[in-house]
């Protein structure tokens, strides 16, 4: 179990994350991330759409 992916998922639980959560997500994404785990975890938890929305918003900045 990789804690980084779980922390990224936790940061992405808000519909509109505040600047602190956005910065934390940005920092976490700069670490070595197991993308397969990052994708499978929110599907199991029913949060894939929310993770996608928040990651896409970070990429657009």
Buried (B, 14 or more C-beta within 10 A) or exposed (E): EBEBBBBBBBBBBEEEBEEEBBEBBEEBBEEEBEEEBBEEBBEEEEBBEBBEBBBEBBEEE
